Amino acid sequence: MGEVYRARDPRLGREVAIKVLPADRMADAGRRWRFAQEARAASALNHPHIVTIHEIESADGTDFIVMESVPGKTLDALIPKTGMPVAELLRVAIAIADSLATAHGHGIVHRDLKPTNVIVAPPRTIKVVDFGLAELADVGTDGSETLTLPNAPDRSMAGTPPYMSPEQAAGRALDGRSDIFSFGAVLYEMATGRRAFERASVAETLAAVLHEQPRPPRELAPALPEALERIIVRCLKKDPARRFQHASDLQVELEEVRDEAATRAAVTTRRPRRLLLLATAALLVTAVAVVAMVRRWSDTHVPRAVPLTSLAGVVSAPSLSPDGRYVVFTWTGPTQDNQDLYVQQVGAGAPLRLTTDPAADRSASWSPDGRTIAFLRDEPEGPKKQVRVIAPLGGVERQVGGIQPAAPFSGLTLAWCPDSTCVLVSDSPGPGKLDALFAIAIDSGEKRQVTFPPDLVGDVDPVVSPDGRSLIFRRNTTPFTGAFYRVALSDGTVPTGEPVRLTPPLGAGTATWTRDGREIVFSVNRALWRFDAMKGGTPTRLASVGQDGQSPVIAPTDDGRQRLVYLHSVADVNVWGVTVSESGASAVAPPVPAIASTRYDFGPAVSPDGRRLAFVSDRSGDWQVWVAEADGSGAVKLTSMAFRSLPGFLSWSPDGASIAFNADPEGRPDVIVVPARGGRPHILSAQLSNAALPSFSRDGRWIYFRQLKDGEAHVWKMPATGGDAVKVTNAPGGRVLESADGRHLYYVDAMDRPGALWRLPLAGGVPVKVLDGVINGAFDVVERGVYYFERVSVSQTQLQYFDFATRRSTTVARDLGVAGFTVSASPDGRHVYFSRTDALVDELMLVDDFR
C-alpha cells in the first residue's frame, strides 16, 4: 500500500517510517474522509503489538503517514514450507490476538490481516501494521495484495483474497469476527506452511473462501496439537456466529494451548539420572519432588468458585465486610414477596434479614470501618430513592439523604468515602441535567457534587481504591453503555485533575478494586474481566471463574489473601403467546411458548399480517435481531452488528418491509432500521445526539422516538427514510405508539418503574393521563384498547387490557410470573406476545485466595 521510507524525526530524535499513500486512492473525497477518520482512530491505539501512528500529514499534494519504525521481517518471510514450530507459532499468534482484542475494543476492525501485515523483530518484538487502512491498498496480479472490488457498496470489500472472510468477500457489513476469520487463515498458514484458500485466480480464491473448506491442518502437519487445530477450524467457520465472538476469548484459548504444550514438554523430558540409586538417596529425591510439586502448584494456581448462597428467588448486589468475613446482599426472601437486605457469614449459618420495609431495598455497601451498611430504598411513588444506613447486625435505620437520578436505571450503586464519613452516589444536579457523582455526608446529609460530566453523558457506579487516592466510575452514553474513567482523590474525597478514560464504551456492570490497588475487576458479556486501573489497556477475562458473573466484590482476609464474591446469574427468557376470543377478553387457554430456546429470547414484535415475530436473542452467541414465524419456526438472524448493550424495542413498518429498533453500535443510543427479509441495517439517527425507543406511524411515513436533549427526554419524530427530526411533546416521555386510527399518540412517562400512560391528540391539544401502573414501558395499542402489564408482586405479573369505550381495565391473563418486558398484539387484538423469565438461578459465588 504505497511506498515506505525510513526517516528520522529531528524534533524528537527518533527513527520513523513514512508511508506515502497512493494518489489515485486518495483522490476520492469519500474515501479520503473515511481514511482520515480511521487513521485518527488507529492513532489512538497504544499497544505493544500494534505499530504506533505518530502523524497523518499532507504536503505538496502528497498524503503520508508517519509511524513507528520497526526493523524486522514480515511474518510471511518466517513461515517455513512445512509450518512453524508450535511454540514459536503460539508466541506470535497470542501477540496478534492481543492486538486484535485491543483494536476491537476501540471499535477498529483491521479488514486486511495477513502475514505481510505482521512484523517480527528480534528478540521478541511482534507488531501488527495497517489497522484501518485496508481500502487504500492496491491488488497485485497474484492476489497477494489488498483488493477493493469495483462494485463494492462500501469499504467492507477491501481485503486480500486468500485472507478475506466470507462476509467480506460477499460485500456485507463487517465486525471483529471478520478479522478472526482472517486470523484463522494466518494461523492455518503458520501451522502448515500453506494458504487455506489459494487458487489460480482471484475469482477462484474468492469462490473458495465463500464455499469451500480447507484441508484439516493436521493432515498437513501431523504434529500439530489437536486443540490448536480446533481453534483454527473454529476461526474459519463460514458463519460468523460459529467463530470465536471476541478476540480476547481466542487469545485465552491460545494461551491455554501454549501452557498445555509447555507442561507436556516438561513431563516428556524428565529422565532418571541413574538406574541404580541408594535407598537413602531415594528418600531425598522424593522430598525434593514433593517440594517441586508444591511450588509448581503454587505457580499454576487456578482459582475455584464455590456457592456461597443457594437461595430461591432473586439475589443481587453483594458487598463484603472489610475483613471479608460477611457479605450483605439483596434478596426477595423465602416467600419471594419483598426485596430486602440480608447478611450472610462466609462459610456458616443462614442469612440474617436486616430490613423489613415493604419498599424495595437495594445496592447495599459496607463501610470501610465495618460499622455501617448504606443502601438505597425506592420511594413508594416516582423515581426518588432514599439513602439510608443501618448497623450490620440490624437495628434502627436512618435516612441520610435522597436522590432522583435523571437517566433510567441509574443511581443504583453506592460507594463509601475512605474515612467512612460519606457515601458516593449518582444523582441529577438539577432539572434538565444528567447524572453526576455526589458525596452525601452521613452525619449531616450535606450533598456535594464530585464529578462534572459533559452534556449527554452521566456518571454512575463509583468505586474508591483501597488507599482512598483514586476513584473509578463509568461515564455512560446510554443507560447500559459507558467507558470506565479514573480520577485522583485528595483528602476529603475531593477530585484533583480531570478524569482519565481507561476503556472504550462497554456494556459493563459494577467494578471492584483488587486489594493492592493496581487492577479492577468488572463484569461484561456475562463474564468477569480485569485490567490495569492505572494504565488502562486491554481487559483480560478471569480464568476458570466468573462465567455468567456480575457485581464482583473483593476484600482481604485475616491471613493476608483476598476473597472474591460475585453474583452468578443465569436466566432462561422466552417469548410466550396468549390467545383471546376478542380484544380484551379473558384468555381462552393458558399461555403457550411461541419462541423458546436455552438462551435469551425476548422483546417480541408481531408483524402487521400477524404471521411473523421479530425478537432479540443471543442464541448465536451475542445479542442480535431475529425474525421467525409466529409459531417459532424458521428463525433467521437479521443483524450481525457489534452492539455494546442490548438492542430492543422493535417496531415493524406498516407494510412489513422494515423493522426499526434501538441499539448502540456507535457507543450512543441510535434508531436503526433493517429490512425484514434481510439486508444492511441503516442508522437513521446518525445526525442526532441520541435517539431510542422507536415506533413507526400507522401510515409508515414517520418514526417516533425518544430523544434526550438538554437533560430531558421528550418524544420526537423523523421521516422513516431519514431527515430532520421534529419535536412532538414538551412533556417527558418514554416509549410511544400511535393509535390505530392515527389520531392520537400514547406514551409512558417512566421506563424504570411503574409509570403512567398518556394520550396526546396529534391534531393539537394537551396530554391526558389514561391509566397508572404500566411496568417497563410494556404496552401495545390496538383498535379498541390498550394491552399492558401490571405488577402484582416482586415475582408475579398479570396482563391487563384498558377498554377505550368503558375506560376500565380488565385482567386478560394472571399468574404470569416475571413477565412484562415487552408486549405486542396482533392487529386484530386476538394474539398477544410477551417475554417471560421461565427459569432463574441467582447465587453468590465465593473464590478464596483470589489472585
C-alpha positions in Angstrom: 0.0 0.0 0.0 2.1 2.9 -1.3 5.8 3.3 -0.7 7.5 3.2 2.7 10.6 5.3 3.6 12.8 5.2 6.6 13.4 8.6 8.1 14.5 10.4 11.2 12.3 12.8 13.2 14.7 15.7 14.1 12.4 17.2 16.7 12.2 14.1 18.8 15.4 12.4 17.6 13.7 9.1 16.7 13.7 6.8 13.7 10.3 6.7 12.0 8.7 5.1 8.9 6.9 7.3 6.4 4.2 5.6 4.3 3.3 7.6 1.2 -0.3 6.9 0.2 -1.4 6.2 -3.3 -2.6 9.4 -5.0 -5.3 7.7 -7.0 -6.7 6.2 -3.9 -6.8 9.5 -2.1 -8.4 11.4 -4.9 -12.0 10.3 -4.0 -13.3 12.6 -1.3 -15.4 10.0 0.5 -12.5 7.5 0.7 -10.2 10.3 1.9 -12.6 11.3 4.6 -13.0 7.7 5.8 -9.3 7.1 5.7 -8.7 10.2 7.9 -11.3 9.1 10.4 -10.0 5.6 10.7 -6.4 6.6 10.7 -7.1 9.0 13.6 -8.9 6.2 15.5 -6.0 3.9 14.8 -3.5 6.5 16.0 -5.2 6.4 19.4 -4.2 2.7 19.9 -1.3 2.3 22.3 -0.4 -1.3 22.5 3.0 -3.2 22.5 1.9 -5.3 19.4 0.4 -2.5 17.3 2.6 -0.2 15.2 2.0 3.3 16.5 0.8 6.0 14.2 2.5 9.3 15.1 1.1 11.7 12.5 -1.2 11.9 9.4 0.1 14.7 7.1 -0.2 16.2 3.6 2.5 18.2 1.9 2.6 19.5 -1.7 -0.3 17.3 -2.7 1.2 14.2 -1.2 -0.5 12.4 1.7 1.5 10.3 4.1 1.6 8.7 7.5 4.4 9.0 10.0 4.6 5.8 12.1 6.8 3.9 14.4 9.8 2.3 12.7 10.1 -1.4 13.4 13.2 -3.1 12.0 12.4 -6.8 11.3 10.9 -9.2 8.8 7.3 -9.7 7.9 5.7 -12.9 9.1 5.4 -14.4 5.6 9.2 -14.5 5.3 9.5 -16.5 8.5 7.0 -19.3 7.8 8.8 -22.5 6.6 7.3 -24.6 3.9 6.2 -27.2 6.5 4.9 -24.7 9.0 6.3 -23.0 12.1 7.4 -24.8 15.3 4.3 -24.8 17.7 6.0 -22.8 20.4 7.0 -20.0 18.0 3.6 -20.1 16.3 1.8 -19.7 19.6 4.1 -16.8 20.7 3.4 -14.9 17.5 -0.3 -15.8 17.5 -1.0 -14.8 21.0 0.5 -11.4 20.3 -1.6 -10.9 17.2 -4.8 -11.9 19.1 -3.9 -9.5 21.9 -3.6 -6.7 19.3 -6.9 -7.5 17.8 -8.6 -7.6 21.2 -7.4 -4.1 21.9 -8.3 -2.7 18.4 -11.8 -4.3 18.5 -12.3 -2.9 22.0 -11.8 0.6 20.4 -14.2 -0.2 17.6 -11.5 -0.7 15.0 -11.6 -3.6 12.6 -8.4 -4.3 10.7 -10.1 -5.7 7.5 -6.7 -6.8 5.9 -5.0 -9.1 8.4 -2.3 -11.2 6.6 1.3 -12.3 7.2 2.7 -9.3 5.4 1.0 -7.0 7.9 2.8 -8.6 10.8 6.4 -7.6 11.6 8.6 -9.9 13.7 11.8 -8.5 15.1 14.4 -9.9 17.5 14.4 -10.6 20.2 10.6 -10.9 20.9 9.0 -7.9 19.1 5.8 -8.6 17.2 3.9 -5.7 15.6 0.7 -5.6 13.5 0.5 -2.8 11.0 -2.1 -1.0 8.9 -5.1 -1.1 11.2 -8.0 0.6 9.4 -6.0 1.4 6.2 -7.1 -1.6 4.1 -9.1 0.2 1.5 -6.2 2.3 0.3 -4.1 -0.6 -0.9 -3.9 -2.0 -4.5 -4.3 -5.5 -5.8 -1.4 -7.4 -7.2 -1.6 -9.9 -10.1 -1.3 -12.9 -7.8 -4.0 -11.7 -5.4 -1.5 -11.3 -2.6 -2.1 -7.6 -2.2 -5.2 -5.9 -0.9 -8.2 -5.9 -3.2 -11.0 -3.4 -3.4 -13.7 -4.7 -5.6 -15.1 -2.2 -8.1 -18.8 -2.7 -7.3 -18.3 -2.8 -3.5 -21.0 -0.7 -1.8 -18.6 0.4 0.8 -15.2 -0.2 2.3 -16.1 -3.6 3.6 -14.9 -5.1 0.4 -11.3 -4.1 1.0 -9.0 -7.0 1.8 -6.6 -9.6 0.5 -8.5 -12.6 -1.2 -6.8 -15.6 0.5 -7.4 -14.0 3.9 -10.8 -12.4 3.4 -13.8 -13.6 5.4 -16.8 -14.9 3.5 -18.9 -11.8 4.6 -16.0 -9.6 3.4 -15.9 -11.4 0.0 -19.7 -11.0 -0.3 -19.5 -7.3 0.4 -21.5 -7.5 3.6 -21.1 -5.4 6.8 -18.1 -6.4 8.9 -17.3 -6.6 12.6 -14.4 -8.0 14.6 -15.4 -11.6 13.7 -14.2 -10.9 10.1 -10.7 -10.3 11.5 -11.0 -13.6 13.4 -11.6 -15.5 10.2 -8.6 -13.7 8.6 -6.6 -14.6 11.7 -7.6 -18.2 11.2 -6.3 -18.1 7.7 -3.0 -16.7 9.0 -2.9 -19.4 11.7 -3.5 -22.1 9.1 -0.6 -20.8 7.1 1.7 -20.6 10.1 0.8 -24.2 11.1 1.0 -25.9 7.7 3.1 -23.7 5.5 0.3 -23.4 3.0 -2.5 -21.0 2.5 -6.0 -22.2 3.4 -7.6 -20.6 0.3 -5.1 -20.2 -2.5 -6.3 -20.9 -6.0 -5.1 -20.0 -9.5 -7.0 -16.7 -9.8 -8.6 -14.1 -7.6 -12.1 -15.2 -8.6 -11.4 -18.8 -7.8 -9.8 -17.8 -4.5 -12.9 -15.8 -3.5 -15.1 -18.7 -4.5 -13.1 -21.0 -2.2 -13.4 -18.5 0.7 -17.2 -18.4 0.2 -18.0 -22.1 -0.4 -15.1 -24.5 0.2 -13.4 -25.9 3.3 -9.6 -26.2 3.6 -7.9 -29.5 4.3 -7.7 -30.2 8.1 -4.5 -28.7 9.4 -3.3 -32.0 11.0 -3.4 -33.7 7.6 -0.6 -31.4 6.5 1.1 -31.0 9.9 0.5 -34.2 12.0 2.5 -32.9 15.0 0.1 -30.0 15.4 -1.8 -30.2 18.8 -5.4 -31.2 18.4 -6.5 -28.2 20.5 -4.7 -25.8 18.1 -6.4 -27.5 15.1 -9.8 -27.0 16.7 -9.0 -23.3 17.3 -8.0 -22.8 13.6 -11.1 -24.7 12.3 -13.4 -22.6 14.5 -11.8 -19.4 13.3 -12.5 -20.4 9.7 -16.2 -21.1 10.1 -18.2 -19.6 7.3 -20.9 -18.4 9.7 -19.6 -15.6 11.9 -21.9 -16.8 14.7 -19.9 -20.1 14.9 -16.5 -18.4 15.2 -15.0 -17.0 18.4 -17.1 -13.9 19.1 -14.3 -11.9 20.7 -10.5 -11.9 20.0 -9.9 -11.9 23.8 -11.6 -15.3 24.1 -9.4 -16.6 21.2 -6.3 -15.2 23.0 -7.2 -17.2 26.1 -7.7 -20.4 24.1 -4.2 -19.9 22.5 -2.6 -19.3 25.9 -4.1 -22.5 27.2 -2.7 -24.5 24.3 0.7 -22.9 25.0 0.5 -23.7 28.7 -0.5 -27.3 28.0 2.3 -27.8 25.4 4.8 -26.4 27.9 3.6 -28.8 30.6 3.8 -31.8 28.2 7.3 -30.8 27.2 8.4 -30.6 30.8 7.0 -34.1 31.5 8.4 -35.9 28.5 11.9 -34.6 29.0 12.2 -35.9 32.6 14.5 -39.0 32.8 16.0 -40.7 35.8 19.6 -39.6 36.2 20.7 -43.1 37.3 19.2 -46.5 37.1 20.6 -47.6 40.5 20.1 -45.4 43.5 20.9 -45.9 47.1 17.8 -46.4 49.2 18.7 -43.5 51.4 19.0 -41.2 48.3 15.5 -42.2 47.2 14.0 -40.5 50.3 15.9 -37.3 49.4 14.7 -37.4 45.8 11.1 -37.9 47.0 11.3 -34.9 49.3 12.7 -32.8 46.5 9.9 -33.9 44.2 7.3 -33.0 46.7 8.7 -29.6 47.2 8.9 -29.0 43.4 5.3 -30.2 43.1 4.1 -27.8 45.8 6.0 -24.9 44.1 4.5 -25.9 40.7 1.0 -26.0 42.1 1.6 -22.6 43.7 2.9 -21.1 40.4 -0.1 -22.5 38.5 -2.8 -21.6 41.0 -6.2 -22.0 39.4 -9.0 -20.1 41.3 -12.1 -22.1 42.2 -15.5 -20.8 42.7 -17.9 -22.4 45.2 -21.5 -21.4 46.1 -21.9 -19.1 49.0 -25.7 -19.0 48.8 -28.2 -21.3 47.1 -31.4 -19.3 47.7 -34.7 -19.4 45.7 -35.7 -16.1 44.3 -33.8 -13.0 43.1 -30.4 -12.3 44.7 -28.3 -9.2 43.8 -25.7 -6.6 44.7 -23.3 -8.3 47.2 -20.9 -6.2 49.3 -18.2 -7.8 51.5 -17.3 -6.6 55.0 -13.8 -5.0 55.3 -12.4 -8.2 56.9 -14.0 -10.4 54.2 -16.0 -12.5 56.8 -19.5 -11.3 56.0 -21.5 -10.4 52.9 -24.6 -8.2 52.6 -26.9 -8.6 49.6 -30.4 -8.1 48.3 -32.8 -11.0 48.3 -36.6 -11.3 47.6 -36.8 -13.6 50.6 -38.0 -17.1 51.3 -41.5 -16.3 50.0 -40.2 -14.1 47.2 -42.5 -11.2 48.0 -40.3 -8.4 49.1 -36.8 -7.1 48.3 -34.8 -6.6 51.5 -31.2 -6.7 52.8 -29.7 -9.9 54.2 -26.3 -10.6 55.8 -24.5 -13.9 55.4 -21.4 -15.1 57.3 -19.0 -16.7 54.9 -19.0 -20.4 55.3 -21.5 -20.7 58.1 -25.2 -20.3 59.1 -28.3 -18.9 57.4 -28.7 -15.3 56.2 -29.8 -12.7 58.7 -32.6 -10.3 57.5 -31.7 -6.7 58.1 -34.6 -4.7 56.6 -38.4 -5.3 56.5 -39.9 -2.3 54.8 -42.4 -3.0 52.1 -40.5 -0.8 49.7 -37.6 -2.3 47.7 -34.2 -2.1 49.2 -31.1 -2.3 47.0 -27.4 -1.5 46.5 -26.0 -2.2 50.0 -22.4 -1.2 50.6 -20.3 -1.9 53.7 -18.4 1.0 55.2 -14.5 0.8 55.3 -14.6 0.9 59.2 -17.0 -2.1 59.2 -19.6 -0.3 61.4 -22.3 0.7 59.0 -24.1 -0.5 55.8 -25.5 2.1 53.4 -28.3 1.2 51.0 -31.0 2.7 48.7 -34.7 2.4 49.2 -37.2 3.1 46.5 -39.8 5.8 47.2 -43.4 4.5 47.0 -44.1 6.8 44.1 -41.9 8.3 41.5 -38.2 8.0 40.7 -36.8 9.2 44.0 -34.7 6.9 46.2 -33.7 7.3 49.9 -30.1 6.9 51.0 -30.2 5.1 54.3 -27.8 3.5 56.8 -28.2 0.6 59.3 -25.9 -1.4 61.6 -24.5 -4.7 60.2 -26.5 -6.8 62.7 -29.7 -4.8 62.3 -31.4 -2.2 64.4 -32.7 1.3 63.8 -32.4 2.6 60.3 -31.7 6.2 59.5 -32.2 8.2 56.3 -29.2 10.4 55.4 -30.3 11.8 52.1 -32.2 11.3 48.9 -31.6 11.1 45.1 -33.5 11.5 41.9 -31.4 10.2 39.0 -32.2 11.6 35.6 -31.5 8.6 33.5 -33.5 5.4 33.7 -31.9 2.5 35.7 -29.0 4.7 37.0 -28.2 5.7 40.6 -28.1 2.0 41.7 -24.6 1.8 43.2 -23.2 3.3 46.4 -19.6 3.6 47.4 -18.1 4.8 50.7 -15.6 7.6 51.1 -12.3 6.2 52.5 -12.9 7.7 56.1 -16.5 6.3 56.3 -17.9 9.8 56.7 -19.8 10.0 53.4 -21.1 7.9 50.5 -20.8 8.4 46.8 -23.9 8.0 44.6 -25.3 9.1 41.2 -27.9 11.9 41.1 -29.1 14.7 38.8 -27.6 18.1 39.6 -30.9 19.7 38.7 -33.7 19.9 36.1 -32.6 19.2 32.6 -29.2 17.8 33.7 -27.9 14.3 33.5 -26.4 12.4 36.5 -23.2 13.2 38.2 -21.5 11.7 41.3 -22.3 13.3 44.6 -20.9 12.8 48.1 -23.5 12.7 50.9 -22.3 13.2 54.5 -23.5 10.5 56.8 -23.9 12.8 59.9 -25.4 15.9 58.3 -26.8 14.8 54.9 -24.9 17.6 53.2 -24.6 16.8 49.5 -21.5 17.8 47.4 -21.0 17.3 43.7 -17.9 15.3 42.9 -17.9 14.9 39.1 -19.0 17.2 36.4 -19.7 15.2 33.2 -20.2 16.9 29.9 -23.6 17.1 28.2 -25.3 13.9 27.1 -23.4 11.6 29.4 -23.9 10.5 33.0 -21.6 9.3 35.7 -22.5 6.1 37.6 -21.1 3.1 39.6 -18.4 4.8 41.7 -15.7 2.6 43.4 -12.9 4.0 45.6 -9.4 2.4 45.6 -8.2 0.7 48.9 -5.8 3.6 49.6 -8.5 6.2 49.0 -6.5 8.0 46.4 -8.3 7.0 43.2 -12.0 6.9 42.1 -13.1 4.8 39.2 -16.6 5.2 37.7 -18.4 4.6 34.4 -19.4 7.6 32.2 -22.5 6.3 30.4 -23.6 7.4 26.9 -26.6 5.1 27.2 -28.3 3.6 30.3 -26.2 0.4 29.8 -23.1 1.5 28.0 -20.1 3.6 29.1 -16.4 3.9 29.4 -14.5 3.5 32.7 -12.8 6.7 34.0 -10.3 7.2 36.8 -9.7 10.4 38.7 -7.3 11.1 41.6 -8.6 12.0 45.0 -7.2 14.2 47.7 -8.2 14.3 51.4 -11.9 14.7 51.9 -12.7 12.7 48.7 -12.0 15.8 46.6 -11.1 15.1 42.9 -7.8 16.5 41.7 -7.4 17.0 37.9 -9.6 15.8 35.1 -10.9 12.2 34.8 -8.8 9.9 32.6 -10.6 7.5 30.3 -9.4 3.9 30.7 -11.6 1.9 28.3 -13.7 2.3 25.3 -17.5 2.3 25.9 -18.5 -1.1 27.3 -21.8 -2.7 28.3 -20.2 -3.2 31.7 -21.5 -3.6 35.2 -20.1 -2.5 38.5 -16.4 -2.8 39.3 -14.3 -3.6 42.3 -10.6 -2.9 43.1 -8.1 -5.6 43.9 -6.6 -5.0 47.3 -3.2 -3.9 46.0 -5.0 -1.0 44.2 -3.5 -2.0 40.8 -6.4 -3.5 39.0 -10.2 -3.5 38.8 -12.5 -6.5 38.2 -15.8 -5.9 36.4 -18.5 -7.8 34.5 -19.2 -7.6 30.8 -20.6 -10.1 28.3 -21.6 -12.5 31.0 -18.1 -12.9 32.4 -15.7 -11.2 34.8 -12.7 -9.3 33.5 -9.7 -7.5 35.0 -7.5 -4.7 33.7 -4.8 -2.3 34.9 -6.6 0.5 36.8 -3.7 2.9 36.4 -2.8 2.5 32.8 -5.9 1.1 31.2 -5.4 -1.2 28.3 -7.0 -4.5 27.2 -9.1 -6.2 29.8 -8.3 -9.9 30.4 -11.0 -12.4 31.2 -10.7 -14.2 34.5 -9.6 -17.8 34.1 -11.8 -20.7 35.3 -14.2 -18.4 37.3 -16.7 -15.7 36.6 -18.8 -17.2 33.8 -22.3 -15.6 33.9 -20.8 -13.4 36.6 -22.0 -10.0 37.8 -21.4 -7.5 40.6 -17.9 -8.6 41.8 -16.6 -7.5 45.2 -13.2 -8.1 46.8 -12.0 -7.9 50.4 -8.9 -9.1 52.3 -8.9 -12.0 54.7 -7.2 -12.4 58.0 -4.3 -14.4 56.6 -3.4 -11.7 54.1 -5.1 -13.2 51.0 -8.0 -11.7 49.2 -11.5 -13.0 48.7 -13.8 -12.5 45.7 -17.6 -12.8 45.8 -19.7 -12.3 42.7 -23.3 -13.0 41.6 -23.7 -16.0 39.3 -26.9 -15.3 37.4 -28.4 -17.4 34.6 -31.9 -16.9 33.3 -34.0 -18.6 30.6 -36.2 -15.9 29.0 -38.6 -17.0 26.3 -41.4 -15.5 24.2 -44.9 -16.6 25.1 -48.3 -16.1 23.5 -51.9 -15.6 24.8 -55.0 -16.1 22.6 -58.3 -14.4 23.3 -61.7 -14.6 21.5 -61.7 -10.8 21.0 -59.6 -7.8 22.2 -59.6 -7.6 25.9 -61.4 -10.9 26.6 -60.0 -13.3 29.2 -57.5 -15.8 27.8 -59.2 -18.9 26.4 -56.3 -21.1 27.4 -53.1 -20.8 29.4 -50.1 -19.0 27.7 -48.0 -21.2 25.4 -44.4 -20.8 24.3 -44.1 -19.1 20.9 -40.3 -18.8 20.7 -38.1 -20.7 23.1 -34.5 -21.8 23.5 -31.9 -22.3 26.2 -30.8 -18.7 25.6 -32.4 -15.3 26.0 -35.3 -14.7 23.6 -37.2 -11.5 24.3 -38.7 -8.3 23.1 -41.2 -9.7 20.6 -42.9 -7.6 17.9 -45.6 -9.1 15.8 -45.7 -8.3 12.0 -48.6 -6.3 10.5 -50.0 -9.5 9.0 -49.7 -11.3 12.3 -47.7 -14.1 10.8 -44.1 -13.3 11.9 -42.4 -12.3 15.1 -39.3 -10.1 15.4 -37.3 -10.6 18.6 -33.9 -10.2 20.2 -31.8 -13.2 21.1 -28.3 -14.3 22.0 -28.7 -17.8 20.6 -25.9 -17.1 18.1 -23.5 -16.1 20.9 -24.2 -12.3 21.1 -27.3 -10.1 21.0 -28.8 -9.7 17.6 -32.3 -9.1 16.0 -34.1 -12.2 14.7 -37.3 -13.0 12.8 -39.3 -16.2 13.0 -42.8 -17.5 12.1 -45.4 -16.8 14.8 -45.0 -20.4 16.0 -41.2 -20.0 16.4 -40.2 -22.0 13.3 -37.8 -20.7 10.6 -35.8 -18.4 12.8 -33.4 -16.1 10.8 -30.9 -13.7 12.2 -31.3 -10.3 10.7 -28.3 -8.4 12.1 -24.7 -9.1 12.7 -23.7 -5.9 14.3 -21.3 -5.2 17.2 -23.7 -3.9 19.9 -22.3 -2.7 23.2 -25.5 -3.5 25.0 -28.9 -5.0 24.3 -30.8 -3.9 21.2 -34.5 -3.6 21.7 -37.9 -2.0 21.3 -38.6 -3.5 17.8 -41.2 -1.9 15.6 -42.5 -3.1 12.2 -43.3 -0.8 9.3 -47.0 -1.0 8.3 -46.0 -2.7 5.0 -44.0 -5.3 6.9 -40.9 -4.5 4.9 -38.7 -3.0 7.6 -38.0 -3.3 11.3 -36.9 -0.3 13.5 -35.1 -0.9 16.8 -32.7 0.9 19.1 -29.1 -0.1 19.8 -25.7 1.4 20.3 -23.2 0.2 17.8 -21.5 3.6 17.8 -21.5 3.8 21.6 -24.6 6.0 21.8 -28.3 5.2 21.6 -29.5 5.2 18.0 -32.5 4.3 15.9 -31.6 1.6 13.3 -33.8 0.2 10.5 -33.2 -3.2 8.9 -35.0 -4.9 6.0 -37.3 -7.5 7.4 -36.2 -10.0 4.8 -32.5 -9.3 5.4 -30.1 -6.7 4.3 -27.8 -4.0 5.6 -29.0 -2.1 8.7 -29.2 1.7 8.4 -28.6 4.1 11.4 -31.4 6.5 10.9 -30.4 8.9 13.7 -26.8 9.3 12.9 -27.1 13.1 12.9 -28.8 13.2 16.3 -27.2 13.3 19.7 -29.1 10.2 20.8 -32.4 8.5 20.0 -34.2 5.4 21.3 -37.5 3.6 21.7 -38.6 3.9 18.0 -42.0 3.1 16.6 -43.5 3.6 13.1 -46.5 5.7 12.5 -49.6 3.9 11.1 -49.1 5.4 7.6 -45.4 4.4 7.7 -44.2 7.9 6.9 -42.7 8.7 10.4 -40.7 7.0 13.1 -41.4 8.3 16.6 -38.7 8.0 19.2 -37.4 9.4 22.5 -34.5 11.8 22.4 -32.6 13.0 25.4 -31.8 16.7 24.8 -30.9 19.4 27.3 -31.1 16.8 30.0 -34.7 15.9 29.4 -36.3 13.0 27.4 -39.1 14.1 25.0 -41.0 12.4 22.2 -39.7 13.3 18.7 -40.4 12.0 15.2 -38.4 11.8 11.9 -39.2 10.8 8.4 -38.9 7.0 8.0 -36.5 7.5 5.1 -34.3 9.9 7.2 -34.3 13.6 7.6 -34.8 16.3 10.1 -36.4 15.4 13.5 -39.4 17.3 14.8 -40.3 17.6 18.5 -43.8 16.1 19.3 -44.2 16.8 23.0 -42.8 19.1 25.7 -43.6 16.6 28.4 -41.1 13.9 29.4 -41.8 10.7 27.5 -40.7 7.1 27.2 -41.9 4.6 24.7 -44.5 5.9 22.3 -47.1 4.3 20.0 -49.6 5.8 17.6 -53.3 4.8 17.8 -54.8 2.5 15.3 -56.6 5.4 13.6 -53.6 7.6 13.6 -55.3 10.4 15.6 -53.6 10.0 18.9 -50.2 9.3 20.4 -49.8 7.1 23.5 -46.7 7.2 25.6 -45.4 6.3 29.1 -43.7 8.7 31.4 -41.3 6.2 33.0 -39.4 3.1 31.9 -37.5 2.0 35.1 -40.6 1.9 37.4 -44.4 1.6 37.0 -45.4 4.7 35.1 -48.5 6.4 33.7 -49.8 6.0 30.2 -50.7 9.3 28.4 -52.7 10.2 25.3 -51.9 13.2 23.1 -54.1 14.3 20.2 -52.0 14.7 17.1 -54.2 17.5 15.8 -53.3 19.6 18.8 -54.1 19.7 22.5 -52.7 18.7 25.9 -51.8 15.2 27.0 -54.4 13.3 29.1 -53.4 10.6 31.6 -55.1 7.3 30.7 -54.0 5.0 33.5 -51.3 4.3 36.0 -49.1 1.3 36.7 -47.6 0.3 33.3 -44.3 -1.5 34.1 -41.2 -1.3 31.9 -43.0 0.7 29.3 -44.7 -2.5 28.2 -47.9 -1.7 26.4 -49.4 -2.0 22.9 -52.3 -0.2 21.3 -55.0 -1.9 19.3 -58.2 -0.6 17.7 -60.4 -0.6 20.8 -57.9 -0.6 23.7 -54.5 -1.0 25.2 -52.8 -4.1 26.4 -50.3 -3.6 29.2 -48.6 -5.4 32.1 -49.2 -4.8 35.8 -47.0 -5.9 38.7 -48.8 -7.9 41.4 -45.7 -8.7 43.5 -41.9 -8.9 43.1 -42.2 -12.3 41.3 -45.7 -12.0 39.8 -47.3 -10.0 36.9 -50.6 -10.1 35.0 -51.7 -9.0 31.5 -54.3 -6.2 31.6 -56.5 -4.6 28.9 -57.8 -1.0 29.1 -61.0 -0.5 27.1 -61.4 2.8 25.4 -65.2 2.7 25.4 -65.7 1.7 29.1 -62.5 3.3 30.4 -62.0 0.3 32.6 -59.2 -2.2 32.9 -59.8 -6.0 33.0 -57.4 -8.9 33.5 -56.6 -11.0 30.4 -54.2 -13.5 32.0 -53.0 -13.9 35.6 -50.0 -15.6 37.3 -47.5 -14.9 34.5 -44.5 -14.9 36.8 -41.7 -12.5 36.0 -43.0 -11.1 32.7 -43.8 -7.7 31.2 -40.5 -6.7 29.5 -42.5 -6.0 26.3 -45.9 -6.8 24.9 -47.1 -7.0 21.3 -50.6 -7.7 20.0 -51.7 -8.8 16.5 -53.7 -6.2 14.6 -57.0 -7.9 15.5 -56.0 -7.9 19.1 -56.6 -11.7 19.4 -53.0 -12.8 19.8 -50.7 -11.2 22.4 -47.0 -12.0 22.8 -44.7 -11.1 25.6 -41.4 -12.1 27.2 -41.2 -14.1 30.4 -38.4 -15.4 32.7 -39.1 -19.2 32.9 -36.0 -20.1 35.0 -33.7 -18.1 37.1 -30.6 -19.1 39.0 -29.1 -16.4 41.3 -26.4 -17.5 43.6 -23.5 -15.8 45.2 -20.1 -17.5 44.4 -17.0 -17.4 46.6 -13.4 -17.5 45.4 -10.9 -17.8 48.3 -7.3 -16.9 47.6 -8.2 -14.9 44.6 -5.1 -13.6 42.8 
